[in-house]
Amino acid sequence: MRSLILMAAVASPAMAETPSFTDETASAGIVHSYDGDWEYMVGGGVASFDCNDDRAPDLVMAGGTSPAALFVNQSARGGALAFAKTAAGIEDVAVTGFYPLDIDNDGIIDLVMLKVGANKVLKGLGNCQFKDASADWGFDGGDAWSTAFAATWEKGAVWPTLAIGNYVDRKEEAFPWGSCTDNWLHRGGDKGFAAPVALKPSFCALSMLFTDWNLSGTPALRVSNDREYYKGGTEQMWHVEAGAEPRLYSADEGWRPLKIWGMGIASSDVNGDGYPDYFLTSMADNKLQVLTAQEGEKKPQFDDVAFKRGVTAHRPFMGDDLNPSTAWHAQFADVNNDGFDDLFIAKGNVSAMPDFAMKDPNNLLLGAADGVFVEVADKAGVASVGQARGAIVDDFNLDGWPDLAVVNRNGPAEIWRNNGGTGHWLMLRLAQEGANRDAIGAWIELKLGERVIRREVTSGGGHVSGALGWRHLGLGAAEKAEVRVIWPDGAEGDWQELVADQFYDLPQKAAAVVWTP
Amino acid sequence: MNRREFGLGAAALAATISTPVWAQSGGMSREKVLHDWYRLVLELVRHTATYTPPVASRAFAYLGIIAHEATAGDIPLAGASLYRQLPGYAFPPVTAMALDHAVVLHGAMAHAVNHFFGNTGPTGQRAIKAMDDRMMQALLQGTPMNPEGSRGWGKAVAQHVIDWSANDGGAVVENMGFPREFALAEGPGKWVPTNAVRQQQLPLLPGWGNNRTFAAPSNVACALAAPVEYSEDPASGFYAEANEVYETTKALTDDQKAIARFWSDDPMLSPTPPGHWISIAMQLLEAEQAPIQKRAAVMAGLGIAVADAFICCWHDKFQVNLLRPITYIRAHIDAKWTPLLNTPPFPEYPSGHSVQSGAAQVVMDRFFGADFGFTDETGTADGLKPRSFTSFKHAADEAGISRLYGGIHFRAAIDRGLEQGRCIGAFAANLKFEV
């Protein structure tokens, strides 16, 4: 009996502690804005990754009509956030967003730059320097209004396959509706990219994510589309299987149409069934899709549980502007380290749309054991009413407590430091030899009491914003936890007991190694 | 605009209206001006968040009236105006200026579209400006008479109608039409929310039925019989109605599914049900290259009919406050039943699409004839195959029954809705137009 009581005590999460953030925008050295008129009403992404090998995440932000900018992280561990703007070879205008990825498998993170115009792939040279490698790598950047991205390593491929989502034909003025540009699949081979494959039909994607929705071992490509512009469109999911033409999941397979103003995808196993769930941002009500309960082989059918779980986030939760909300980037992260994923949503009016909230505060919804999320953005100090677009939740000062950066349209970007609390945490960095060094497509499993928390390692999603680097897990009151990795090739790593509040490198074929900042 | 011009009497109007010098340049015909603006309007209805079907019908009414009044002036008869035919619609402005027909109509439509879609998103705003600029540029290439004055006069005509519209009860739509507070009636058979959309837990536009009607004398001008008496007894007539929906939807033919989808006309994903009928009218008017007077009259008559239909229908919906099939069937027949179409977030009886389709049919009969066959390509861009009809009644009846196939209405709401709509539409069809 005594051992059972002890187990319960270890397993129980910390009380749902309201996180506390400090707005350090004025002091952190992030002076940036995503600017522009109609062609920049969407976009405005931020990428978080280490570009100078100090293992702390640096930031690169899209600027729209203003130049993009890279900010080198100079924060002391656990201290105030500090960044320095650095010339990096990424300072294009007309950039909508960035995603970090080690494309050429050299151990230095590269960047995919999405643009209004020709996209680029930028090779990381080290020390936060980049050069345009589009021509060298056979990457055809096209000429579109690119607004979504996802990456995967197809089975047997050395180079990644990049999916790029495109928006409306920007040259159509009077009748732009129904003019969605095709999305592209740039398939990687042994080196470089094949000519892009048009994903027909395309319906004005604002977010994409390669995700193994049914644990088949082969991720599918989810695409969230803006119904404002498509005709006959819907949310989509594509089979992307090595050596085969991509094909849409069909009604015959069970795919059910959903038509929303799709703007962002966030993924996490919210209901603990082992399968990824998907939060889809939109205008007014947002969606939280969980796989329907099914016996046997799974059909791609999802139930919307946003209302049930308190994450509709359909209108401002504070202030006197009660018009419907407009949601963009969304991201799950355990910001209070209680062992339950929380949800950050960036909000902001498209542009002078009077039927939607003009003062639309960002959301921070705390997850809890009962599965119902609770809004705390105001209490936590992150309920900004800027015209938010992209964002990233990541641990900038390497203290195990996720911080927050938000890119606003036609307004200053913002950054908040997480003040920390009582819960415990782990920071993990997966590493493989050869191709796909950051193990995109892996699953991290964490035993926390009787729960097994599963995290899919993805590249893409959100609203033109993404992170690559440390993977954070909140542990609640647990001072240690068992962790294993299911690698992209399906190999199951050993369960390893890890002591809390540490950074660990997790190589595929060796034991975890502590890293101390 | 000189406000005193509004005060002219009918005799003065007859004298004054015959004096302006009207001309038409070769830059762009009025027919094309009207058609292109309406083409954009159908997109704006689809892409403006407040434009649910009732709100769309109101805009179609006022836009049609504005188009009519902006073209009526070149007919040297005071009676060409809808003045005295619509309650509260004051004497329209008149002028002795030399004007260009097409520029006047363009000025009127540009001002009207900017007003009624002033709340559309940035893409809509950009499209309105592009349409305005391109059309004006094309008109100017024809060296029109007094272009600035003509455009200004068109604006004045539109503003006159807009002023009249301001106090009809439907000018302000907040929260996409969903009330922030509303007391739901409780009890057997009463409407309850039917989905998990947080915004739609209260019904759409509960006060819309109190809006001022256009041609219909009032919101109760066409009496609606009570629905089948509510009962949960499997031997009851109400159960039988629900079971008809259930059994029909379980065994839908491909054609029945196509019919349901063809007339689904969801807001934000289509021009809405009233826009569907406007689209039909535009196709037919374009096909016969109808003169501007007929085009304007059809748009006015049709817009008025569907707007009156939604006001009367909405009045009765909230009087009866009947639950939807999905609520009843899941509670009493099959807990896992799902209809083909999404259930709209407001009470069931009568069917709005049926009422407004019945009303539209009567107006279309008046302008094109009761046995006019046609093919409708409204949904082609959305992947819906065209459908052919032997008459407008055929189309209206199909629009009605589509709601049963879609699983969102009981038969009584459809049959009686069509009847009520035909009664309502007759008021618009009986307006005096110069065609």
Interface residues (C-beta under 8 A of the other chain):
Chain A: W38 M41 V168 E173 A174 F175 P176 W177 G178 R227 E228 Y229 K231 G232 K259 M283 A284 D285 D304 V305 A306 F307 K308 T312 H314 R315 L322 N323 P324 V350 S351 A352 M353 P354 D355 F356
Chain B: R39 L40 E43 R46 H47 T48 A49 T50 N119 G121 P122 T123 Q125 R126 A127 A130 M131 R134 V173 E174 N175 M176 R180 A196 V197 R198 Q199 M268 L269 A381 D382 G383 L384
